[in-house]
Amino acid sequence: MNIVILNGGILWQVLGRSVGPYKIAHWIRKHTQYTVQVVDFVERFEYEPIKKIFDKFITNDTYILAISTTFLTNRLYDTSKKEDGIINSNLREQQILSRMKQTDNILRFPLHIIDNIREIKAKYPKLKVVTGGYLAERVPNYGIIDESIMSYTESSEDVFLEYANYIIRGDEPPIGEMVVPMMARGEDEVQRMFYHTARNKIYNIEHDDFKWTDNDVVIPGEPLPLDVSKGCIFACAFCQYPHIGKTKFDYIRGINYIEDELRYNYEKFGTMMYYILDDTFNDSVYKMQTFKDMTDRLPFKIKYTAYLRADLIHRFPEMAELLLDSGVRGAYHGIESLHPEASRIVGKGWNGKFGKEFLPRLYHDIWKRKVSQHLNFITGLPKDTPESLFETVQWFENNNLHSINFSPLGVYGESSNTSGRHSTQSLFDKNLEKYGFKITGTLKNGLINWKNGIWTRKNCIELNDILTEMTLHTRKSHSWRVLAYEWCGLSDDEIMNLSDVELRIHDKIWPVVYEQMKFYYEKLLNI
């Protein structure tokens, strides 16, 4: 293979894959004669299976070994729990289940993967090892990473294509500059080249004809990621994703391409379940109606999970039925805060005014508990208080809602823009003084210490751990896992009524996941 891309699964004890590396591979195959292989779920494989995979796909003809960082970092696995080289236990999973804390937030790869890369790089010195994805420029070099390619931009396909032509053919490279990785530590604090902008942008999501291939080794019936659009029409103050603040309808994939992909996946793999990747899937009634009309034309019924704005469902009541009729099974609501002032500051004032009344009504009365409704909150927002967050936990439990999660606020300031771009700078980062933030120091791992009113980075993380522990046994299945649980054979009653902890240790899960991984590994080695 000329190019090998390593990818990590998006879920923990069940399987789910991200689409980014496959979109890159599709684009390169479409515009060149290069051979490309994506190797997924690498965090699931012990040292020896990874070595066999590398020996099969990496040769003297391999120019680039790319690592997708978006879901592979911070996946530390307990390699003592395995079967035939397939790893079962995620250490963070075990920490959560045993109520242990994990607050260092250091980005890193599993060491057995790093060891394999170090050995294959020594065997093929010309091999370029590069990081891509959302965290491409943040992870340390480990003494093996040569360059980074920011493939979390609007023209990610074009950036990687230009980089491949630069390495393989000697063409002009994409635009970039030297940066120090944000999470570099100690002797690893050295610069590396960071490419982030294509010189010639040709990708257009409206004409995206992506299809999965035999080389991707899709497992029969596997829930798959689906691109419907790229970007978000909103620009929340805390958000550090790059393509936000879009104009309506200027970034939506042609519905005929989506329909073709769904039909193809059903006929070839038996897939009827999807993770819709849009930052905000329900950003317009027109989009929801168009999608629902397309699903009506299919000779099968799909199920999907998506990021959904609850305020838009409230504003446009017909959306709730359109979503349900088109197959919604899991809804991820980024609520962030129910505090009136805090929610207004981040750009989600509706949540502070109407969220407490509408969210239970949507879950119980409108959707009749047919949809796994996940609510995400942020600790440490300006004007929010610990008392308000404790009240949120009480409200969640009193209303018998489905799933909840708390995440500590991330503030990076100017350090999030060291490469001269602004794709990971939030409005908070760009306007520290306006929002009351003050930078108080930099940690050894590159993270920023900050304070804002009653909040500091440290105390919002500590409170986040308390809130997580408080809700550990009352929250049910996360919306992003319900499809994988169904794929593993769990009943609808189990998925909707067992707690998240009970589902994560369910005795049905590992035997099925083991067979799924065994299928993937054996077929991968026989391509």
LINWO-V819932 format. One record per backbone hydrogen bond with DSSP energy under -0.5 kcal/mol. NH is the residue of the N-H (numbers start at 1). CO is the residue of the C=O. E is the energy in kcal/mol with one decimal. If there is no record, write none. Layout:
NH & CO & E
NH & CO & E
This chain:
2 & 35 & -0.8
3 & 35 & -1.9
4 & 64 & -2.4
5 & 37 & -2.7
6 & 66 & -3.3
7 & 39 & -2.8
10 & 16 & -2.5
11 & 16 & -0.7
22 & 19 & -0.6
23 & 19 & -2.1
24 & 20 & -2.1
25 & 21 & -2.4
26 & 22 & -2.5
27 & 23 & -2.2
28 & 24 & -2.3
29 & 25 & -2.4
30 & 26 & -2.1
31 & 27 & -1.4
32 & 28 & -1.4
37 & 3 & -2.2
39 & 5 & -3.2
39 & 37 & -0.5
40 & 38 & -0.6
42 & 7 & -1.9
44 & 41 & -2.4
45 & 42 & -1.3
46 & 85 & -2.8
50 & 46 & -1.8
51 & 47 & -2.2
52 & 48 & -2.2
53 & 49 & -2.1
54 & 50 & -2.8
55 & 51 & -2.6
56 & 52 & -1.6
57 & 53 & -2.3
58 & 54 & -2.8
59 & 57 & -0.6
62 & 59 & -1.7
63 & 2 & -2.6
63 & 61 & -0.6
64 & 2 & -1.7
65 & 128 & -3.0
66 & 4 & -3.0
66 & 64 & -0.5
67 & 130 & -2.4
68 & 6 & -2.8
68 & 66 & -0.5
69 & 67 & -0.6
69 & 132 & -2.7
73 & 69 & -1.4
74 & 108 & -2.6
75 & 72 & -1.0
75 & 108 & -0.5
76 & 74 & -0.9
77 & 75 & -0.5
78 & 89 & -2.2
79 & 77 & -1.1
81 & 78 & -1.7
82 & 80 & -0.9
83 & 86 & -2.0
86 & 83 & -1.7
87 & 44 & -3.9
87 & 85 & -0.6
88 & 81 & -3.1
89 & 78 & -0.6
89 & 81 & -0.8
91 & 76 & -2.4
91 & 89 & -0.5
92 & 76 & -0.7
94 & 90 & -2.2
95 & 91 & -2.4
96 & 92 & -2.4
97 & 93 & -2.3
98 & 94 & -1.9
99 & 96 & -1.4
100 & 95 & -3.2
107 & 105 & -0.5
113 & 110 & -1.1
114 & 110 & -1.6
115 & 111 & -2.7
116 & 112 & -1.3
117 & 113 & -2.2
118 & 114 & -2.7
119 & 115 & -1.9
120 & 116 & -2.4
121 & 117 & -2.4
122 & 118 & -1.6
123 & 119 & -1.5
124 & 120 & -1.9
127 & 124 & -2.1
128 & 63 & -2.7
129 & 127 & -0.6
130 & 65 & -2.1
130 & 128 & -0.6
131 & 147 & -1.7
132 & 67 & -2.7
133 & 149 & -0.5
136 & 133 & -1.7
138 & 135 & -1.5
139 & 135 & -1.3
144 & 141 & -2.2
145 & 141 & -2.4
146 & 129 & -3.0
146 & 144 & -0.5
147 & 129 & -1.2
148 & 193 & -2.6
149 & 131 & -3.2
150 & 195 & -3.2
151 & 149 & -1.4
156 & 153 & -1.4
159 & 155 & -2.3
160 & 156 & -2.2
161 & 157 & -2.0
162 & 158 & -2.6
163 & 159 & -2.0
164 & 160 & -2.7
165 & 161 & -2.2
166 & 162 & -1.9
167 & 163 & -2.4
168 & 164 & -2.8
169 & 165 & -1.8
170 & 165 & -0.9
170 & 166 & -0.6
171 & 165 & -1.8
175 & 197 & -2.7
177 & 194 & -1.9
179 & 192 & -2.3
181 & 179 & -0.6
181 & 190 & -0.7
182 & 137 & -1.2
183 & 138 & -2.8
184 & 181 & -1.7
188 & 185 & -2.3
189 & 186 & -1.6
190 & 188 & -2.4
192 & 179 & -2.5
193 & 146 & -0.7
194 & 177 & -2.2
195 & 148 & -2.9
196 & 175 & -2.5
197 & 175 & -1.7
202 & 200 & -0.7
207 & 204 & -2.0
208 & 205 & -1.6
209 & 207 & -0.7
216 & 213 & -1.2
217 & 214 & -1.6
221 & 269 & -2.7
222 & 219 & -2.6
224 & 273 & -2.1
226 & 275 & -2.5
228 & 226 & -0.6
230 & 251 & -1.7
232 & 243 & -1.3
237 & 346 & -1.5
239 & 236 & -1.3
244 & 242 & -1.3
245 & 234 & -2.2
246 & 232 & -3.4
250 & 247 & -1.7
253 & 228 & -2.8
254 & 205 & -0.6
254 & 206 & -0.7
257 & 254 & -0.9
258 & 254 & -1.6
259 & 255 & -2.5
260 & 256 & -2.2
261 & 257 & -2.1
262 & 258 & -2.4
263 & 259 & -2.4
264 & 260 & -2.4
265 & 261 & -2.7
266 & 262 & -1.9
267 & 263 & -2.5
268 & 264 & -2.5
269 & 265 & -2.4
270 & 265 & -0.9
270 & 266 & -0.9
271 & 265 & -1.5
274 & 303 & -2.3
275 & 224 & -2.1
276 & 274 & -0.7
276 & 305 & -2.6
277 & 226 & -2.3
279 & 231 & -0.6
281 & 307 & -2.4
282 & 307 & -0.6
283 & 280 & -0.7
283 & 281 & -0.6
288 & 284 & -1.7
289 & 285 & -2.8
290 & 286 & -2.6
291 & 287 & -2.3
292 & 288 & -2.4
293 & 289 & -2.7
294 & 290 & -1.8
295 & 291 & -2.3
296 & 292 & -1.8
297 & 293 & -0.8
297 & 294 & -0.9
298 & 294 & -0.6
298 & 295 & -0.8
302 & 300 & -0.5
303 & 272 & -2.2
304 & 327 & -2.0
305 & 274 & -1.9
306 & 330 & -1.9
307 & 278 & -0.6
308 & 306 & -0.6
308 & 332 & -2.4
310 & 308 & -0.7
313 & 309 & -1.2
314 & 310 & -2.0
315 & 311 & -2.2
316 & 312 & -2.4
317 & 315 & -0.5
319 & 316 & -2.5
320 & 317 & -1.0
321 & 317 & -0.6
322 & 318 & -2.1
323 & 319 & -2.9
324 & 320 & -2.0
325 & 321 & -3.1
326 & 322 & -1.6
327 & 323 & -0.7
327 & 324 & -0.9
328 & 323 & -2.4
329 & 304 & -3.8
330 & 304 & -1.6
331 & 372 & -3.0
332 & 306 & -2.5
333 & 331 & -0.7
333 & 374 & -3.1
334 & 332 & -0.6
335 & 333 & -1.4
335 & 376 & -1.0
336 & 376 & -3.2
337 & 335 & -2.2
343 & 339 & -2.8
344 & 340 & -1.4
345 & 341 & -2.2
346 & 342 & -1.7
347 & 343 & -0.5
347 & 344 & -0.9
348 & 343 & -3.1
351 & 348 & -1.2
352 & 348 & -0.7
353 & 349 & -1.1
353 & 350 & -0.6
354 & 350 & -3.4
355 & 350 & -0.8
355 & 351 & -1.1
357 & 354 & -0.6
358 & 354 & -2.7
359 & 355 & -2.2
361 & 357 & -1.0
362 & 358 & -2.9
363 & 359 & -2.2
364 & 360 & -2.9
365 & 360 & -0.5
365 & 361 & -1.4
366 & 361 & -2.3
367 & 362 & -2.5
369 & 363 & -2.8
370 & 367 & -2.1
372 & 329 & -2.7
373 & 371 & -0.9
374 & 331 & -3.3
374 & 372 & -0.7
375 & 403 & -2.0
376 & 333 & -2.5
377 & 405 & -2.5
378 & 336 & -2.3
379 & 407 & -2.1
384 & 381 & -1.7
389 & 385 & -1.7
390 & 386 & -2.5
391 & 387 & -2.2
392 & 388 & -1.6
393 & 389 & -1.8
394 & 390 & -2.0
395 & 391 & -2.7
396 & 392 & -2.6
397 & 393 & -2.2
398 & 394 & -2.9
399 & 395 & -1.7
400 & 397 & -1.3
401 & 396 & -2.0
403 & 373 & -1.7
405 & 375 & -1.9
407 & 377 & -2.2
409 & 379 & -2.4
411 & 409 & -0.5
415 & 412 & -1.1
416 & 413 & -1.5
417 & 414 & -2.1
418 & 415 & -0.9
420 & 417 & -1.6
425 & 422 & -1.0
426 & 424 & -0.6
427 & 237 & -0.6
428 & 237 & -2.1
430 & 426 & -2.1
431 & 427 & -1.6
432 & 429 & -0.5
435 & 431 & -1.8
436 & 433 & -1.3
437 & 432 & -3.0
438 & 451 & -2.0
440 & 449 & -2.5
441 & 449 & -0.9
443 & 447 & -3.1
446 & 443 & -1.9
449 & 441 & -3.2
451 & 438 & -1.7
452 & 455 & -3.1
455 & 452 & -2.5
457 & 450 & -1.8
460 & 456 & -2.1
461 & 457 & -1.5
462 & 458 & -2.2
463 & 459 & -2.2
464 & 460 & -1.8
465 & 461 & -2.0
466 & 462 & -1.6
467 & 463 & -2.7
468 & 464 & -2.4
469 & 465 & -2.2
470 & 466 & -2.3
471 & 467 & -1.5
472 & 469 & -1.0
474 & 471 & -0.9
475 & 471 & -1.9
476 & 402 & -3.5
477 & 495 & -0.7
477 & 498 & -0.6
481 & 478 & -2.1
482 & 478 & -0.9
485 & 481 & -2.6
486 & 482 & -2.1
487 & 483 & -2.4
488 & 484 & -1.7
489 & 486 & -1.6
490 & 485 & -2.2
495 & 491 & -2.5
496 & 492 & -2.3
497 & 493 & -1.4
498 & 494 & -2.1
500 & 475 & -2.9
501 & 472 & -0.5
503 & 499 & -2.3
504 & 500 & -2.2
505 & 501 & -1.2
506 & 503 & -1.3
509 & 506 & -1.4
510 & 506 & -0.6
512 & 508 & -1.1
513 & 509 & -2.6
514 & 510 & -3.0
515 & 511 & -1.7
516 & 512 & -2.3
517 & 513 & -2.9
518 & 514 & -2.5
519 & 515 & -2.3
520 & 516 & -2.3
521 & 517 & -2.9
522 & 518 & -2.5
523 & 519 & -2.2
524 & 520 & -2.4
525 & 521 & -2.1
526 & 522 & -0.5
526 & 523 & -0.7
527 & 524 & -1.2
